[in-house]
């Protein structure tokens, strides 16, 4: 039951994170029907059909994290693939926002089910070639939005560079969503579906992200909630039950409560740290044999791309577990950085267990 709940929550997070981009796409198409279909894939997060790596926000993120060559290579490859498969953006002339959510829904569920796979690969000691192949398979089956793909690869490269390469070479370029033959969206509108989507967006916005999406998305979700509510009133006499599935999952994800993913990595995953750096870190204390690790999960776009930020302690902590705050200095130990503790104390769990990039 816990696994099903986690899949529903992660899928809801992806759908909610996509909602503002779907709204922007719908506006672009209506402003200029001919031009809009061509610019939508480049302005959004890559939530629609076709190669998601065409997204310019994702291009900027890849430039910052991996440099201009990788960013340009992904963008260029996505453009070439798009020309080959002759796909278009998620918005179509006669599609509604609900239809776009319905088109994204299967991929959101697939990505939610396989979201833990790449971090597990990154934290293991499998051969580099095998890690790259497994990461590429994960990207092919369940690539998240293009921003999420960059975030996952950025964390993977800390412990498994081959996995990060395999993921980046496939996610948003040659994944299943890109190569599946495009089908026409389910047309029409549904009052109940619009109302469900409006309530879900409002609940997440009023809770400042609700540990589902980055809090910076909250203002955009307020706008989505208002638009969905207006559409519910406008189409109050129309019904299309098939369009209610995705909004129902969005609302279910807001209502359900699930803990962060279970940490099982074996490496220090605190990025950009250096020996001698002073650290003041709050997270959950995890014991494995005689080893202690302080960890927390970070979100870039939505809960589905949550990745561990963790630091191994130089010596086992005497606390049992739970939330703790540690202060100390990073020191090299067996080829990795560990935290030499000056002080550590138990603290109450924060209202939001995630940190945001």
N, C-alpha and C positions, 0 to 999 in steps of 0.2 A: 504493500500500500504506500509505503514511503517513497518507493521508486516512482510509482505512478504520479504521486503528488509532486515530486520534483520535476518530472517531465512536463506536467501541466503548467507549473510555475515558470519553468524556463521558456516554454513555448509562448506563454502569455507575455513574458518579458520581451521576447523578440517581436511579437505582434505590436505591443505597445510602443516599442522603440521605433518601429517602422511607421506608425500612424502619422507622425508629423511629416515624414517624407512623402507618404501617400497623398496627404493633403496638399503639400507643395506641388506634387506632380499633377494633381487634378486641377489646381489653379493654373499651372503653366499650360496645360493642354487647352483649357478654356480661354486663356488669354490669346493663344495663337495655336489653333488646332494643328496646323502644318509644322510649325517650328517646335511646338511643345513636345511632340513625340520624339524629337531628335535630341533635345537638350535635357529631358528628364533623367535619363540614365547617368548623365554627367553631374547633375546638381544634387542628386539624392545620395542615400547611403548604400545603394546597390540592392534595394529590397525587392526589385521586380525581376522579370524574366531577362534572359540574356546574361552576358558576362558582367558580374557585379563590380569587377575591378576597374570599370570605366568611371566609377565614382570619383569626382575631383576631391571631395573631402577625404576619401580613403587614400588618394594619390598624395595629398599633403601629409597625412599621417605616416604613410610609408616613407616619404622623403625625410621626415623628421627622425624616424626610428632607424631606417635601413639605408638612407642616403638616396641621392638623386638617380643613380643608375638603376637600382632595384625598383624604385617607384616608376621611372619611365619605362622600364622593361615590362612591368605588370600592366601599365596603362596601354602601351603599344600592343602587347599580346592580346589584351581584351578587345581592343578595337579591331584587330585583324580577325579574331574569332567571331566577333559580332557580324562582320561583313560576310564571313563564310556561312554562318548559320542563318543569316538574314532575319534576326530577331529584332524586336522593338522593346520599348520600355514597358513597365508594368501598366501604365495607363493607356487605354485605348479610347477611340472616339465615343463608343457607346457603353463603356464600362463605368461602374460606380465605384466609390471607395470601398464599399462592401465586397464588390467583386475582386478588387485588388487584394483585400485581406484574405478572401477565400483562396486566391491563387497562391499566396505566400504560406498559408496555413500548413500544407503537407510538409514543406521544407522546414518550417519552424518546429514541427513535432519531431522530424527526423534529426535535426540538429540538436534539439533538446535531449533526445535519447542518447546521442553519441557525444554530447559536449564533454563528458569527463575523459574521453578516450585520449585526446592529445596530451593533456597534462599528465596522464598516467604514463604515456610513452616517454614524455620529457623527463619524468622522475625515475625512470627505470635505467637499467644498465644493458639494454639490448644493443647489438652491434649497430654502428651508424647507418649502414645500408638498410638494415631492417627497420630502424626507426624512421628513416626517410620514406620507405615504402608504406609503412603503416600510417604515417601522418598524411601521405598523399591519398591513401584510400579513405581516411576519415574526412579529408577535405572534399573528395569527390562525392561521397554519399551525403554529407551533411554540412556543407559550407554555410557559415553564418553570413550576415551582411558583411560587406567589404571592410567596414571599420572594425567589426568584431574579428575578422580574419587577421588583420594587421595586429590587433591586440594580442590574440592567441599566439601568433608567430613570434611576437616580441618577447613574450615570457618563455616560450619554448627554447629560444636560442640561448638562454642563459645556461641551460643544462643539457640540451640536445640540439645543437645547431643543425644537424642533418634533418631532424624532424621539422624544424622551422623552415628549412629550404624546401623539403617535400610539400609542406603545407602551402607555402607561398606560391609554388609553381603550379598548383592545381586550384586552390580556392579562388573563386571569382573569375577563373579563366576557362578551365576545362572541367568544371564540376558537373554533377548530374543535372542541376537546375538549368545550366547553360545548354546542355545537349539534348534534353528532352524536347520532343516536338511540341511546339507551341500550340496550345488549345485556346479556343475562345473562352473568355470569362463567362461565368454564369451571369446573365444580364439581370436587369431589374433592380428593385429596391424593396426593403422590408422595414416596416416601422419598428417592430420589436428589436430587430438586429441593430438598427441605429441607436435605439434607446439603451440597449445593453452596452454598446461601445461607448456611448456618452457617459454612462455611469462608471464604467471601468476607467476611462481616462480621467474623470473627475476624482475618483478615489485615489488614484496614483498621484495626481497633481497635488491634491490637498495634503497628502502625506509626504510631499517632497521627494517623490520617487519610490517610496514604499519598499526600498531595498530590492526593487525590480529593475529600475532603470536609473541612469545617472541623474542626480538631482537637477543638473543643468537642463534636463529635458522637461522639467515640470511646467515652465511657462508655455512651452509649445503644446503640451498635453491639455492645458487649460483651453487653448484655442481649439484643439481637436474636440474636446468635450462640448464646447459651445456649438461648433459646426455640426457634430453628430446629433445634438439635441434639436437643432433647427431642421436638419434633414428628417428626423423622426416626425416632427410636426408636419413638414411639407408632404411627406409620403405616408401620412397616418392611415390612409385607406388602402395601402398596398401591402401585400404579403408574399414573401418568397422564403419559406422555411429553410431551404438549403443554405441561405446566406447567414443563418444565425449561429452556425457552428463556431467560427472564429471569434465573434464577439462573446459568445458564451465562455470559451476558454479564457479570453482576456479577463472577464469578470471573475471566473473561478480562480485564476491565478492571483487576483487581488484579495480574494477572501481567504484562500488557503494560507497557512503559515508553515513554512518549512525552514529548518536550520540550514546554515551554509554547507557546502559540500564537505565530505570527510577528507581530511588531509592525509595523504599517504605517500607523498614524495620523499625521496631520500637525500636530496641535495639542498644546499642553501640556495634560496631563490630570491634573496634581497638584491635587487638590481642596482648597478652603478655604485656599489659600496667599495671601500678601499681600506686596507689595514691602517689602524690607528684612528679611524673615524669614531667619534662619540655617537652613541645610539640611545635614544629614549623611545622605546617601542612598546605598544600595548597590543596584546593579542591573546589567543588561547594557548595554553601550555599543553603540549602533547608529549607523552612519554613513550619511548619504544626501547625496551630493554634498559640499558644504562644510559641512554641518550635522551636528552630533552630538547624540544624545539618550540620556539615561540612563533606563532603564525597567525595570519589574518588573510582574508581574501580581498582582492581588488577588482573593481569593475571599471571597464572603459566605456562601454555603451549600455549594456544591460546585463542582467544576472547570468544569462547564458554564457557570457565570456569571462565569468569570474575565475580568476587565477590566483594561486597562492603566493603570498609575499611572506617568506619565512626565514628565520635565522636559527641555526643550531647553537645551543649554549655550549660553552667550553667544558663545563662540568655539570652533572645532573642537578636539577633544581630540587629543593626540598619540599616545595609545594606539591600538593596532590595533582592539581590540574585546574581547569577552568580558566577564567580570564585573569591576566596578570600584567603588570607593568614592570619592565626591566630597564635598568640603566647600566651602561657599561661601555666597553671599547671593543671594536672588532680586531681580532688577531688571526693570523694565518695558522691553520692547523690541518695537516694531511691534505694539502692542496685545495683547501676551501677556507672560507672565512667563518669564524665562530665568535660568539659574543662572550667576552670575559666580563662577568657580572660584578658590578659594584653594589647594586641593590636590586631586589626583586620583591614585589608585594602583590597580594591578591587584590583585585578590584572588581567592582560590579560590572556586569555585562553592559556594554553601551547600547543605546536604543537602536542603533543601526550597526550590525556586525561587519559591514563592508567599509572599505575605503575606496575612494574614487580617483581615477587618474585624470 
